[in-house]
């Protein structure tokens, strides 16, 4: 299998398609209803005098009254009771419980404001710091959530939920070692909580400990096969572990269960294509064409590259034509579409190739792909001087210089200008070297010495 498509940017990693592959998994919706979290959160209604404000008998009476309302599910009534009490504004405990009630009703902004008020009244209020971190996590305010969670830990909180959520925050910020430590701490008291296992697995993948990560993710998937994010993370681990067949099988299962996004169906099509099973890939490409939208178009174009990678230019052109340029909304997508179309037209020897590439260069004169492709058009037409000019222009663009030197060297060898060709190959080798390339350079050196 070739490692790169001629003139096409390095083949895109299969794993890059997965929607959940590189980002830390958010805590699943089910976690907030999980018994372990609910037990931890409900405990926050209780009083811990060591790290909390003193509660007077009058305040206790208010708390008792709202507890009876909560037992009946009357959250709104409990909130009204707390807000109307003259004691609440000066009581950290009552204000804190108001934050809890807002949290349960899903009003994160009011919940955050209440917790902040409780902390202002009593700065070392440990549970208020922790719950403030929870709220900020729910609002996806990761950095500020970390501050609150760390403060809770410094005040003596050793709960699994606090460590686990801190692990997620660290992973979100790219602090893999800290995330792994936090997740491991969470596992000490909640070893079977799936979120912490998945977090550990993600950290292990980040540090390339694939065997252990894969083993844990298989456990996670068996425990919660209905959780899409865990299934996709397992697919990711299987691909990185070179277990492509298993990854395909799992993706097929998810697809039959209608649990795959359009982008991940593109991944499935690409996996089949790169495995030499274009016939199986085609049914998924057909499925994708019926579902394409602006969000999935980038992934579709990536999957078309895999078809080009195996030299199926005609089918790639068919896929591109099925989308059409009118469906593209951004400059980057238009550029990529034009580039892929240009390669198809060139490889299929279509006369439209030349005007198509000319338009690309008119729009973007320093488009390295277009420069190299137009140079090859000139080579095919025998217009070698024009080709050389474009190769030299492309050699000045860092991203394309290696390929430009090689293509220029190839042209010069064809013209038997070996000394000049040797210069180009040596320039390419100074950028990226390999044995085959060095062997060829030695052959050229021998030819130039004999001339």
BAMI-608680 format. One record per residue (C-alpha): residue in three letters; y, x, z. Coordinates in steps of 0.1 Angstrom, whole numbers. Layout:
N
{type:ALA; y:Y; x:X; z:Z}
...
END
This chain:
451
{type:UNK; y:0; x:0; z:0}
{type:UNK; y:34; x:14; z:-9}
{type:UNK; y:58; x:21; z:19}
{type:UNK; y:89; x:11; z:0}
{type:UNK; y:98; x:-9; z:-31}
{type:UNK; y:115; x:11; z:-58}
{type:UNK; y:153; x:8; z:-53}
{type:UNK; y:149; x:-19; z:-26}
{type:UNK; y:160; x:-12; z:9}
{type:UNK; y:131; x:-3; z:32}
{type:UNK; y:106; x:-31; z:36}
{type:UNK; y:116; x:-54; z:64}
{type:UNK; y:94; x:-56; z:95}
{type:UNK; y:72; x:-86; z:97}
{type:UNK; y:80; x:-90; z:133}
{type:UNK; y:117; x:-94; z:126}
{type:UNK; y:111; x:-130; z:115}
{type:UNK; y:100; x:-142; z:148}
{type:UNK; y:128; x:-163; z:164}
{type:UNK; y:118; x:-152; z:199}
{type:UNK; y:107; x:-116; z:193}
{type:UNK; y:136; x:-94; z:203}
{type:UNK; y:155; x:-116; z:228}
{type:UNK; y:145; x:-121; z:263}
{type:UNK; y:127; x:-155; z:266}
{type:UNK; y:149; x:-180; z:284}
{type:UNK; y:132; x:-195; z:314}
{type:UNK; y:113; x:-225; z:299}
{type:UNK; y:126; x:-260; z:304}
{type:UNK; y:95; x:-266; z:325}
{type:UNK; y:104; x:-238; z:350}
{type:UNK; y:132; x:-259; z:364}
{type:UNK; y:107; x:-286; z:372}
{type:UNK; y:80; x:-262; z:383}
{type:UNK; y:67; x:-266; z:418}
{type:UNK; y:75; x:-230; z:427}
{type:UNK; y:112; x:-234; z:417}
{type:UNK; y:115; x:-269; z:432}
{type:UNK; y:101; x:-256; z:465}
{type:UNK; y:126; x:-228; z:465}
{type:UNK; y:155; x:-250; z:456}
{type:UNK; y:147; x:-279; z:479}
{type:UNK; y:144; x:-254; z:508}
{type:UNK; y:180; x:-246; z:501}
{type:UNK; y:190; x:-279; z:517}
{type:UNK; y:177; x:-266; z:550}
{type:UNK; y:197; x:-246; z:575}
{type:UNK; y:192; x:-208; z:581}
{type:UNK; y:216; x:-199; z:609}
{type:UNK; y:213; x:-161; z:603}
{type:UNK; y:231; x:-161; z:570}
{type:UNK; y:249; x:-195; z:570}
{type:UNK; y:278; x:-212; z:586}
{type:UNK; y:274; x:-231; z:618}
{type:UNK; y:269; x:-268; z:614}
{type:UNK; y:286; x:-291; z:639}
{type:UNK; y:270; x:-323; z:652}
{type:UNK; y:295; x:-343; z:631}
{type:UNK; y:285; x:-324; z:599}
{type:UNK; y:248; x:-328; z:608}
{type:UNK; y:253; x:-366; z:609}
{type:UNK; y:267; x:-365; z:574}
{type:UNK; y:238; x:-344; z:562}
{type:UNK; y:213; x:-368; z:578}
{type:UNK; y:230; x:-398; z:561}
{type:UNK; y:229; x:-382; z:526}
{type:UNK; y:192; x:-372; z:531}
{type:UNK; y:182; x:-408; z:535}
{type:UNK; y:201; x:-416; z:503}
{type:UNK; y:184; x:-387; z:484}
{type:UNK; y:150; x:-399; z:496}
{type:UNK; y:158; x:-432; z:478}
{type:UNK; y:170; x:-412; z:447}
{type:UNK; y:206; x:-423; z:452}
{type:UNK; y:222; x:-390; z:442}
{type:UNK; y:255; x:-405; z:430}
{type:UNK; y:259; x:-424; z:463}
{type:UNK; y:252; x:-392; z:482}
{type:UNK; y:279; x:-374; z:462}
{type:UNK; y:304; x:-402; z:469}
{type:UNK; y:295; x:-400; z:506}
{type:UNK; y:302; x:-362; z:507}
{type:UNK; y:334; x:-364; z:487}
{type:UNK; y:348; x:-391; z:508}
{type:UNK; y:341; x:-373; z:541}
{type:UNK; y:371; x:-357; z:557}
{type:UNK; y:348; x:-329; z:569}
{type:UNK; y:336; x:-317; z:535}
{type:UNK; y:367; x:-297; z:524}
{type:UNK; y:365; x:-275; z:555}
{type:UNK; y:327; x:-273; z:558}
{type:UNK; y:308; x:-246; z:537}
{type:UNK; y:275; x:-264; z:545}
{type:UNK; y:287; x:-298; z:532}
{type:UNK; y:304; x:-283; z:502}
{type:UNK; y:273; x:-263; z:494}
{type:UNK; y:251; x:-295; z:495}
{type:UNK; y:276; x:-312; z:472}
{type:UNK; y:269; x:-283; z:448}
{type:UNK; y:232; x:-289; z:451}
{type:UNK; y:236; x:-326; z:443}
{type:UNK; y:257; x:-318; z:412}
{type:UNK; y:231; x:-293; z:401}
{type:UNK; y:203; x:-319; z:403}
{type:UNK; y:224; x:-343; z:382}
{type:UNK; y:229; x:-316; z:356}
{type:UNK; y:267; x:-311; z:361}
{type:UNK; y:268; x:-273; z:362}
{type:UNK; y:306; x:-270; z:361}
{type:UNK; y:311; x:-291; z:392}
{type:UNK; y:281; x:-275; z:409}
{type:UNK; y:295; x:-240; z:403}
{type:UNK; y:329; x:-251; z:416}
{type:UNK; y:313; x:-264; z:448}
{type:UNK; y:293; x:-233; z:454}
{type:UNK; y:324; x:-211; z:449}
{type:UNK; y:342; x:-233; z:474}
{type:UNK; y:314; x:-229; z:499}
{type:UNK; y:314; x:-191; z:495}
{type:UNK; y:352; x:-190; z:499}
{type:UNK; y:347; x:-208; z:532}
{type:UNK; y:318; x:-186; z:543}
{type:UNK; y:315; x:-154; z:522}
{type:UNK; y:281; x:-143; z:535}
{type:UNK; y:265; x:-177; z:526}
{type:UNK; y:233; x:-163; z:511}
{type:UNK; y:219; x:-195; z:495}
{type:UNK; y:252; x:-204; z:480}
{type:UNK; y:253; x:-170; z:462}
{type:UNK; y:217; x:-175; z:450}
{type:UNK; y:223; x:-210; z:437}
{type:UNK; y:256; x:-199; z:421}
{type:UNK; y:235; x:-174; z:402}
{type:UNK; y:211; x:-202; z:392}
{type:UNK; y:239; x:-223; z:379}
{type:UNK; y:254; x:-194; z:359}
{type:UNK; y:220; x:-187; z:344}
{type:UNK; y:218; x:-223; z:333}
{type:UNK; y:252; x:-219; z:317}
{type:UNK; y:240; x:-187; z:300}
{type:UNK; y:266; x:-166; z:318}
{type:UNK; y:242; x:-137; z:324}
{type:UNK; y:265; x:-110; z:338}
{type:UNK; y:282; x:-132; z:363}
{type:UNK; y:247; x:-146; z:373}
{type:UNK; y:235; x:-111; z:380}
{type:UNK; y:264; x:-105; z:404}
{type:UNK; y:256; x:-136; z:424}
{type:UNK; y:218; x:-129; z:424}
{type:UNK; y:223; x:-93; z:435}
{type:UNK; y:247; x:-105; z:463}
{type:UNK; y:220; x:-129; z:475}
{type:UNK; y:194; x:-101; z:476}
{type:UNK; y:219; x:-79; z:495}
{type:UNK; y:221; x:-106; z:521}
{type:UNK; y:183; x:-106; z:525}
{type:UNK; y:170; x:-130; z:499}
{type:UNK; y:135; x:-119; z:489}
{type:UNK; y:123; x:-150; z:471}
{type:UNK; y:104; x:-147; z:438}
{type:UNK; y:127; x:-170; z:420}
{type:UNK; y:157; x:-147; z:427}
{type:UNK; y:139; x:-116; z:416}
{type:UNK; y:125; x:-133; z:386}
{type:UNK; y:159; x:-147; z:374}
{type:UNK; y:174; x:-113; z:380}
{type:UNK; y:146; x:-98; z:359}
{type:UNK; y:156; x:-121; z:331}
{type:UNK; y:192; x:-112; z:334}
{type:UNK; y:184; x:-75; z:332}
{type:UNK; y:162; x:-80; z:302}
{type:UNK; y:190; x:-99; z:285}
{type:UNK; y:213; x:-70; z:292}
{type:UNK; y:188; x:-44; z:278}
{type:UNK; y:180; x:-29; z:312}
{type:UNK; y:142; x:-29; z:307}
{type:UNK; y:132; x:-7; z:336}
{type:UNK; y:153; x:-28; z:361}
{type:UNK; y:139; x:-60; z:345}
{type:UNK; y:103; x:-48; z:349}
{type:UNK; y:109; x:-39; z:386}
{type:UNK; y:125; x:-73; z:393}
{type:UNK; y:97; x:-92; z:376}
{type:UNK; y:71; x:-72; z:394}
{type:UNK; y:88; x:-80; z:427}
{type:UNK; y:88; x:-117; z:418}
{type:UNK; y:50; x:-115; z:411}
{type:UNK; y:44; x:-102; z:446}
{type:UNK; y:49; x:-136; z:461}
{type:UNK; y:43; x:-158; z:430}
{type:UNK; y:16; x:-139; z:410}
{type:UNK; y:6; x:-169; z:390}
{type:UNK; y:41; x:-180; z:379}
{type:UNK; y:39; x:-179; z:341}
{type:UNK; y:76; x:-170; z:336}
{type:UNK; y:72; x:-138; z:356}
{type:UNK; y:41; x:-128; z:337}
{type:UNK; y:58; x:-134; z:304}
{type:UNK; y:88; x:-114; z:316}
{type:UNK; y:66; x:-85; z:326}
{type:UNK; y:49; x:-86; z:292}
{type:UNK; y:82; x:-85; z:274}
{type:UNK; y:93; x:-55; z:293}
{type:UNK; y:60; x:-38; z:286}
{type:UNK; y:65; x:-45; z:249}
{type:UNK; y:99; x:-29; z:251}
{type:UNK; y:85; x:3; z:265}
{type:UNK; y:56; x:2; z:239}
{type:UNK; y:29; x:-5; z:264}
{type:UNK; y:13; x:-29; z:239}
{type:UNK; y:-23; x:-31; z:253}
{type:UNK; y:-12; x:-43; z:287}
{type:UNK; y:15; x:-65; z:273}
{type:UNK; y:-10; x:-82; z:249}
{type:UNK; y:-35; x:-87; z:277}
{type:UNK; y:-9; x:-104; z:298}
{type:UNK; y:4; x:-126; z:270}
{type:UNK; y:-31; x:-138; z:262}
{type:UNK; y:-33; x:-150; z:298}
{type:UNK; y:1; x:-166; z:295}
{type:UNK; y:-8; x:-184; z:263}
{type:UNK; y:-41; x:-197; z:277}
{type:UNK; y:-22; x:-210; z:308}
{type:UNK; y:6; x:-227; z:287}
{type:UNK; y:-6; x:-231; z:251}
{type:UNK; y:20; x:-259; z:246}
{type:UNK; y:49; x:-235; z:252}
{type:UNK; y:62; x:-224; z:217}
{type:UNK; y:81; x:-194; z:229}
{type:UNK; y:50; x:-179; z:246}
{type:UNK; y:29; x:-185; z:215}
{type:UNK; y:54; x:-167; z:193}
{type:UNK; y:57; x:-138; z:217}
{type:UNK; y:19; x:-135; z:215}
{type:UNK; y:22; x:-135; z:177}
{type:UNK; y:47; x:-107; z:180}
{type:UNK; y:25; x:-87; z:202}
{type:UNK; y:-5; x:-92; z:179}
{type:UNK; y:15; x:-80; z:149}
{type:UNK; y:28; x:-49; z:168}
{type:UNK; y:-8; x:-42; z:179}
{type:UNK; y:-19; x:-43; z:142}
{type:UNK; y:-40; x:-75; z:148}
{type:UNK; y:-26; x:-92; z:118}
{type:UNK; y:-56; x:-116; z:112}
{type:UNK; y:-53; x:-129; z:148}
{type:UNK; y:-15; x:-134; z:143}
{type:UNK; y:-21; x:-153; z:111}
{type:UNK; y:-47; x:-175; z:128}
{type:UNK; y:-24; x:-184; z:156}
{type:UNK; y:5; x:-191; z:133}
{type:UNK; y:-17; x:-213; z:112}
{type:UNK; y:-27; x:-233; z:143}
{type:UNK; y:9; x:-237; z:153}
{type:UNK; y:18; x:-248; z:118}
{type:UNK; y:-9; x:-274; z:117}
{type:UNK; y:4; x:-287; z:150}
{type:UNK; y:39; x:-288; z:133}
{type:UNK; y:53; x:-264; z:159}
{type:UNK; y:66; x:-237; z:135}
{type:UNK; y:102; x:-235; z:124}
{type:UNK; y:110; x:-230; z:88}
{type:UNK; y:118; x:-193; z:95}
{type:UNK; y:84; x:-188; z:110}
{type:UNK; y:66; x:-205; z:81}
{type:UNK; y:84; x:-178; z:60}
{type:UNK; y:67; x:-152; z:83}
{type:UNK; y:33; x:-168; z:77}
{type:UNK; y:39; x:-167; z:39}
{type:UNK; y:49; x:-131; z:41}
{type:UNK; y:19; x:-121; z:62}
{type:UNK; y:-4; x:-137; z:36}
{type:UNK; y:15; x:-120; z:8}
{type:UNK; y:13; x:-85; z:23}
{type:UNK; y:-24; x:-91; z:30}
{type:UNK; y:-31; x:-97; z:-7}
{type:UNK; y:-35; x:-134; z:-3}
{type:UNK; y:-7; x:-147; z:-24}
{type:UNK; y:-27; x:-178; z:-33}
{type:UNK; y:-26; x:-188; z:4}
{type:UNK; y:10; x:-178; z:7}
{type:UNK; y:21; x:-201; z:-21}
{type:UNK; y:13; x:-233; z:-2}
{type:UNK; y:36; x:-221; z:26}
{type:UNK; y:63; x:-211; z:2}
{type:UNK; y:61; x:-246; z:-13}
{type:UNK; y:64; x:-261; z:22}
{type:UNK; y:94; x:-239; z:30}
{type:UNK; y:113; x:-250; z:-2}
{type:UNK; y:112; x:-286; z:10}
{type:UNK; y:127; x:-276; z:44}
{type:UNK; y:152; x:-249; z:36}
{type:UNK; y:186; x:-251; z:53}
{type:UNK; y:215; x:-227; z:59}
{type:UNK; y:199; x:-213; z:91}
{type:UNK; y:165; x:-205; z:74}
{type:UNK; y:178; x:-191; z:41}
{type:UNK; y:181; x:-155; z:53}
{type:UNK; y:145; x:-155; z:64}
{type:UNK; y:134; x:-171; z:31}
{type:UNK; y:151; x:-144; z:11}
{type:UNK; y:134; x:-118; z:33}
{type:UNK; y:100; x:-134; z:25}
{type:UNK; y:108; x:-133; z:-12}
{type:UNK; y:112; x:-95; z:-8}
{type:UNK; y:76; x:-94; z:3}
{type:UNK; y:66; x:-110; z:-31}
{type:UNK; y:86; x:-84; z:-49}
{type:UNK; y:71; x:-57; z:-28}
{type:UNK; y:36; x:-64; z:-43}
{type:UNK; y:51; x:-65; z:-78}
{type:UNK; y:49; x:-103; z:-83}
{type:UNK; y:83; x:-104; z:-101}
{type:UNK; y:77; x:-136; z:-120}
{type:UNK; y:68; x:-156; z:-89}
{type:UNK; y:97; x:-140; z:-70}
{type:UNK; y:121; x:-152; z:-97}
{type:UNK; y:106; x:-187; z:-95}
{type:UNK; y:113; x:-188; z:-58}
{type:UNK; y:148; x:-176; z:-63}
{type:UNK; y:155; x:-201; z:-90}
{type:UNK; y:141; x:-229; z:-68}
{type:UNK; y:169; x:-221; z:-43}
{type:UNK; y:197; x:-214; z:-67}
{type:UNK; y:230; x:-197; z:-58}
{type:UNK; y:248; x:-229; z:-51}
{type:UNK; y:229; x:-234; z:-18}
{type:UNK; y:243; x:-201; z:-4}
{type:UNK; y:272; x:-204; z:20}
{type:UNK; y:280; x:-168; z:31}
{type:UNK; y:290; x:-137; z:13}
{type:UNK; y:261; x:-118; z:27}
{type:UNK; y:236; x:-143; z:15}
{type:UNK; y:252; x:-144; z:-20}
{type:UNK; y:251; x:-107; z:-21}
{type:UNK; y:214; x:-106; z:-11}
{type:UNK; y:205; x:-133; z:-36}
{type:UNK; y:223; x:-115; z:-64}
{type:UNK; y:206; x:-83; z:-55}
{type:UNK; y:171; x:-98; z:-55}
{type:UNK; y:178; x:-117; z:-87}
{type:UNK; y:190; x:-84; z:-103}
{type:UNK; y:157; x:-66; z:-95}
{type:UNK; y:137; x:-95; z:-109}
{type:UNK; y:157; x:-96; z:-141}
{type:UNK; y:154; x:-58; z:-145}
{type:UNK; y:116; x:-56; z:-138}
{type:UNK; y:109; x:-85; z:-161}
{type:UNK; y:130; x:-68; z:-189}
{type:UNK; y:153; x:-97; z:-193}
{type:UNK; y:185; x:-92; z:-213}
{type:UNK; y:204; x:-111; z:-185}
{type:UNK; y:199; x:-81; z:-162}
{type:UNK; y:228; x:-60; z:-176}
{type:UNK; y:255; x:-87; z:-174}
{type:UNK; y:243; x:-98; z:-140}
{type:UNK; y:245; x:-63; z:-125}
{type:UNK; y:278; x:-57; z:-143}
{type:UNK; y:293; x:-87; z:-124}
{type:UNK; y:279; x:-74; z:-91}
{type:UNK; y:297; x:-41; z:-97}
{type:UNK; y:329; x:-59; z:-107}
{type:UNK; y:329; x:-77; z:-73}
{type:UNK; y:318; x:-47; z:-53}
{type:UNK; y:322; x:-13; z:-71}
{type:UNK; y:305; x:6; z:-42}
{type:UNK; y:274; x:-16; z:-41}
{type:UNK; y:247; x:11; z:-40}
{type:UNK; y:219; x:-12; z:-51}
{type:UNK; y:239; x:-23; z:-81}
{type:UNK; y:249; x:13; z:-90}
{type:UNK; y:213; x:25; z:-89}
{type:UNK; y:200; x:-5; z:-108}
{type:UNK; y:226; x:-3; z:-135}
{type:UNK; y:219; x:34; z:-138}
{type:UNK; y:182; x:25; z:-145}
{type:UNK; y:194; x:0; z:-171}
{type:UNK; y:213; x:28; z:-188}
{type:UNK; y:182; x:51; z:-186}
{type:UNK; y:160; x:24; z:-203}
{type:UNK; y:187; x:21; z:-230}
{type:UNK; y:188; x:58; z:-235}
{type:UNK; y:224; x:60; z:-223}
{type:UNK; y:217; x:90; z:-201}
{type:UNK; y:253; x:102; z:-196}
{type:UNK; y:264; x:68; z:-182}
{type:UNK; y:233; x:68; z:-160}
{type:UNK; y:242; x:102; z:-145}
{type:UNK; y:278; x:90; z:-137}
{type:UNK; y:264; x:61; z:-117}
{type:UNK; y:237; x:82; z:-99}
{type:UNK; y:265; x:107; z:-88}
{type:UNK; y:286; x:78; z:-75}
{type:UNK; y:256; x:64; z:-55}
{type:UNK; y:249; x:99; z:-41}
{type:UNK; y:282; x:97; z:-23}
{type:UNK; y:272; x:66; z:-4}
{type:UNK; y:252; x:77; z:27}
{type:UNK; y:228; x:47; z:27}
{type:UNK; y:218; x:53; z:-9}
{type:UNK; y:222; x:90; z:-14}
{type:UNK; y:184; x:98; z:-9}
{type:UNK; y:173; x:74; z:-35}
{type:UNK; y:201; x:84; z:-59}
{type:UNK; y:192; x:121; z:-57}
{type:UNK; y:155; x:112; z:-64}
{type:UNK; y:163; x:89; z:-93}
{type:UNK; y:188; x:114; z:-108}
{type:UNK; y:162; x:142; z:-104}
{type:UNK; y:136; x:121; z:-122}
{type:UNK; y:160; x:116; z:-151}
{type:UNK; y:168; x:153; z:-154}
{type:UNK; y:131; x:162; z:-154}
{type:UNK; y:126; x:138; z:-182}
{type:UNK; y:153; x:157; z:-201}
{type:UNK; y:137; x:190; z:-192}
{type:UNK; y:168; x:201; z:-173}
{type:UNK; y:147; x:216; z:-145}
{type:UNK; y:172; x:237; z:-127}
{type:UNK; y:196; x:208; z:-123}
{type:UNK; y:167; x:185; z:-113}
{type:UNK; y:156; x:210; z:-87}
{type:UNK; y:190; x:208; z:-71}
{type:UNK; y:188; x:170; z:-69}
{type:UNK; y:153; x:170; z:-54}
{type:UNK; y:163; x:197; z:-28}
{type:UNK; y:193; x:175; z:-19}
{type:UNK; y:170; x:146; z:-14}
{type:UNK; y:146; x:167; z:7}
{type:UNK; y:174; x:178; z:30}
{type:UNK; y:179; x:141; z:38}
{type:UNK; y:143; x:130; z:41}
{type:UNK; y:114; x:153; z:37}
{type:UNK; y:77; x:148; z:31}
{type:UNK; y:47; x:169; z:19}
{type:UNK; y:44; x:152; z:-15}
{type:UNK; y:80; x:158; z:-21}
{type:UNK; y:79; x:194; z:-10}
{type:UNK; y:49; x:201; z:-33}
{type:UNK; y:68; x:187; z:-63}
{type:UNK; y:98; x:209; z:-55}
{type:UNK; y:75; x:239; z:-55}
{type:UNK; y:62; x:229; z:-89}
{type:UNK; y:98; x:226; z:-102}
{type:UNK; y:106; x:260; z:-87}
{type:UNK; y:76; x:275; z:-106}
{type:UNK; y:88; x:259; z:-138}
{type:UNK; y:123; x:273; z:-134}
{type:UNK; y:110; x:308; z:-127}
{type:UNK; y:89; x:307; z:-159}
{type:UNK; y:118; x:296; z:-181}
END
